[in-house]
Amino acid sequence: MAGFGHGPAAPQEVEDPAMTRRNARNGLWLFAVYLAIYGGFVGLNAFRPEVMTRDLAGINLAVWYGLGLIVSALVLALVYMALCRAPASGGKGAGA
Amino acid sequence: MISEPSPLAIVVFVIFVAITLGLSFYFGAKAKSAAGYFAASGQIPWFVNGVAFAGDYLSAASFLGICGMLSRYGYDGFLYSIGYLAGWVVALFVIAEPLKRLGRFTFADALNSQFQSRGITFAAGTSALIVSVFYLIPQMVGAGALIKPLLGFAHWQGVVIVGVVVTMIVVTAGMVSTTYVQFIKGSLLVLFSGILTVLILNRGLSVDSRPEAMQPQTIVTTPGSPTLVNGLPHGRGEGQADLRPVGHVNRLPGDVSSTGPLDPLGYLRTVQNSEIVLWTAQTTVDGDTKTVTYVPKPTAGSDILRPGLSPLFKDLRGDSLTSKLNFLSLMLALFAGTASLPHVLIRYYTVKDQAAARASTVVGIATIGTFYVLTLFLGLGAMTSGTIDLTDSNMAAPLLAKSFGELLFAIISAIAFTTVLGTVSGLIVAASGAMVHDLLVGVLGVPLKDHHKVRVGKLTAVGVGLVAIVLGICFQGMNASFLVGWAFSVAASANLPALVMILFWKGTTKQGVTWGILAGLLSSLAWILVSADTLRDVYGFTPDDAAKLALVPFSQPGLVTIPLGFVTLIVVSLLTRRTVNNS
């Protein structure tokens, strides 16, 4: 199985500068989106904590928002993967 | 609390450790080159690396520390889960691919790819070493806490066992071994946390109306005299007393005595509308005698499921600006710290290309995110199941498992133990890589051939292991997650400014990077050492004295020291760029 041994170090990959730039740009945009969501969570807890007590379907906003931050990290990560559209050579399907 | 060892737990534990060591020896026999020892020759498959990310990351702090904090203070523990996971977004979107592109073995490689500066190598290697050691402390503390109920050993004995076993793992193998140990451990941790959560939901919530459940408890310690618990000598024999495990539901919605099985949202809804008994600790000192009184405090579930109950976030709901700044500071450090941790960063060199680095990060986020959602239920489950050890919050998850039977306790404890083993292995590899590759070869210019690098790396691993053992004993009883918060603050202050500016600002100079790292590193360390939390929890001052003596207005340094790292880097870069241009 690949990776179980200690073979020679993997060769340096050949890069496509345009793809690298595009991925970096997409990454920064998605980072900004998540930063806004995370910043909202931290800001509300620090400066408007009473907002976090609001009930939605019997559970307060603090719990919903916290769970939402965890789920949205995964959703944005999957969006990023889709946007990158890496070539299939990335680790046997790595760039799904 | 005094723990009695269980034969079943010991057998399961020994099997787990034997398998872990067996894997290490097997893979270790194949590690001959420095590339193999420090970076697995870049051959780890992306999926394995992704789950191994989770294995590395879900350390004692996550499993023991967060569950413990959640069980004692509710939502405040979940803030750590949220912050730890959010940090992966920075790693994926900003750091992963450029870092893979720039580096070879260590974090310093990436920073140095365009400068080849001895100053950067020194600063980055030192930072990696210090952050790794800071991160080792909570792992060793967690190990000591685990061994106590599992094998009946004292805390220090547990720390020594972990230190010795882990050092053996690292010395015999290196990155391939730690990767596969982490892969197995990460998978098992999430799987069994899921099983434990299902059992918690199936058990539901029940009211404990026994009068003794509400009786305060005391521990009196006087040097040279036996410790007294509830007025009697500490022990399990006749005429002796031990602390009771605590944590129960005082009232359920509709005044029912038991809910029966609940779905996940139903569980959270019920907790929010219940009254749960939390415990506060009051410490008084009279001469040499120290008395800690634990007092039950019935608390509304709606109060538990929002931030602000723990001493860490005290007054967050009030008008205290310093409390709010402390909170902002910690959440910033957690967000920025993940992408700055050397043992996380070096895992990007174990896969073969940027696409694999990206894919393994997404797998890591999915695995880690799932686990952190489960921590909410594990923590609340421990809070309401009478499974809290008042002297050590790190024991909540294992004791919760014990409430479902010895076998589950044995498995969970063994997984938690391998969690510590795996994380400590990764940290020691990162630390020895920084020491050998960066400081010894890069800074001091010691000429080492490839196989000598591996040998010196292994000797360094033994040294780091010894340091970890000593620190693990010194920091006994502190919450593992709280301690990791420090490591995140130091890592984010020292490493993140350099990483980000090298990637995104062409004006960055080697002097700017060097001084930026050193400024962030030293300022965050100094801030932590003179903060009220450290004065109270490490130096042993009473909370009032600690607050008076603290030299900084709040305890978490990130809000000041992360920007300081950026500002230092920018200012020094601007000054030195002009010098370079002129010359």
Chai-1 contact restraints between the chains, C-beta under 6 A:
chainA,res_idxA,chainB,res_idxB,connection_type,confidence,min_distance_angstrom,max_distance_angstrom,comment,restraint_id
A,A2,B,P45,contact,1.0,0.0,6.0,A-B,restraint_1
A,G3,B,Q43,contact,1.0,0.0,6.0,A-B,restraint_2
A,G3,B,I44,contact,1.0,0.0,6.0,A-B,restraint_3
A,G3,B,P45,contact,1.0,0.0,6.0,A-B,restraint_4
A,G5,B,K30,contact,1.0,0.0,6.0,A-B,restraint_5
A,H6,B,K30,contact,1.0,0.0,6.0,A-B,restraint_6
A,H6,B,A31,contact,1.0,0.0,6.0,A-B,restraint_7
A,H6,B,G36,contact,1.0,0.0,6.0,A-B,restraint_8
A,H6,B,S41,contact,1.0,0.0,6.0,A-B,restraint_9
A,G7,B,S41,contact,1.0,0.0,6.0,A-B,restraint_10
A,A9,B,A35,contact,1.0,0.0,6.0,A-B,restraint_11
A,A9,B,S41,contact,1.0,0.0,6.0,A-B,restraint_12
A,A9,B,G42,contact,1.0,0.0,6.0,A-B,restraint_13
A,A10,B,G42,contact,1.0,0.0,6.0,A-B,restraint_14
A,A10,B,K352,contact,1.0,0.0,6.0,A-B,restraint_15
A,E13,B,D353,contact,1.0,0.0,6.0,A-B,restraint_16
A,G27,B,F93,contact,1.0,0.0,6.0,A-B,restraint_17
A,L30,B,F93,contact,1.0,0.0,6.0,A-B,restraint_18
A,F31,B,F93,contact,1.0,0.0,6.0,A-B,restraint_19
A,F31,B,V94,contact,1.0,0.0,6.0,A-B,restraint_20
A,Y34,B,V89,contact,1.0,0.0,6.0,A-B,restraint_21
A,Y38,B,A86,contact,1.0,0.0,6.0,A-B,restraint_22
A,V42,B,M331,contact,1.0,0.0,6.0,A-B,restraint_23
A,N45,B,P307,contact,1.0,0.0,6.0,A-B,restraint_24
A,A46,B,K324,contact,1.0,0.0,6.0,A-B,restraint_25
A,A46,B,F327,contact,1.0,0.0,6.0,A-B,restraint_26
A,A46,B,L328,contact,1.0,0.0,6.0,A-B,restraint_27
A,P49,B,R317,contact,1.0,0.0,6.0,A-B,restraint_28
A,M52,B,R306,contact,1.0,0.0,6.0,A-B,restraint_29
A,G58,B,R269,contact,1.0,0.0,6.0,A-B,restraint_30
A,I59,B,L268,contact,1.0,0.0,6.0,A-B,restraint_31
A,I59,B,R269,contact,1.0,0.0,6.0,A-B,restraint_32
A,N60,B,L305,contact,1.0,0.0,6.0,A-B,restraint_33
A,A62,B,R306,contact,1.0,0.0,6.0,A-B,restraint_34
A,V63,B,L268,contact,1.0,0.0,6.0,A-B,restraint_35
A,V63,B,L305,contact,1.0,0.0,6.0,A-B,restraint_36
A,G66,B,F78,contact,1.0,0.0,6.0,A-B,restraint_37
A,G66,B,I82,contact,1.0,0.0,6.0,A-B,restraint_38
A,L69,B,I82,contact,1.0,0.0,6.0,A-B,restraint_39
A,I70,B,L85,contact,1.0,0.0,6.0,A-B,restraint_40
A,I70,B,G369,contact,1.0,0.0,6.0,A-B,restraint_41
A,I70,B,Y372,contact,1.0,0.0,6.0,A-B,restraint_42
A,I70,B,V373,contact,1.0,0.0,6.0,A-B,restraint_43
A,A73,B,L85,contact,1.0,0.0,6.0,A-B,restraint_44
A,A73,B,V89,contact,1.0,0.0,6.0,A-B,restraint_45
A,A73,B,I365,contact,1.0,0.0,6.0,A-B,restraint_46
A,L74,B,I365,contact,1.0,0.0,6.0,A-B,restraint_47
A,L74,B,A366,contact,1.0,0.0,6.0,A-B,restraint_48
A,L74,B,G369,contact,1.0,0.0,6.0,A-B,restraint_49
A,A77,B,L92,contact,1.0,0.0,6.0,A-B,restraint_50
A,A77,B,V362,contact,1.0,0.0,6.0,A-B,restraint_51
A,A77,B,I365,contact,1.0,0.0,6.0,A-B,restraint_52
A,M81,B,V362,contact,1.0,0.0,6.0,A-B,restraint_53
A,A86,B,A355,contact,1.0,0.0,6.0,A-B,restraint_54
A,G90,B,D353,contact,1.0,0.0,6.0,A-B,restraint_55
A,G90,B,A355,contact,1.0,0.0,6.0,A-B,restraint_56
A,G90,B,A356,contact,1.0,0.0,6.0,A-B,restraint_57
A,G91,B,W46,contact,1.0,0.0,6.0,A-B,restraint_58
A,G91,B,A356,contact,1.0,0.0,6.0,A-B,restraint_59
A,A94,B,W46,contact,1.0,0.0,6.0,A-B,restraint_60
A,A94,B,A355,contact,1.0,0.0,6.0,A-B,restraint_61
A,A94,B,A356,contact,1.0,0.0,6.0,A-B,restraint_62
A,A94,B,A359,contact,1.0,0.0,6.0,A-B,restraint_63
A,G95,B,A355,contact,1.0,0.0,6.0,A-B,restraint_64
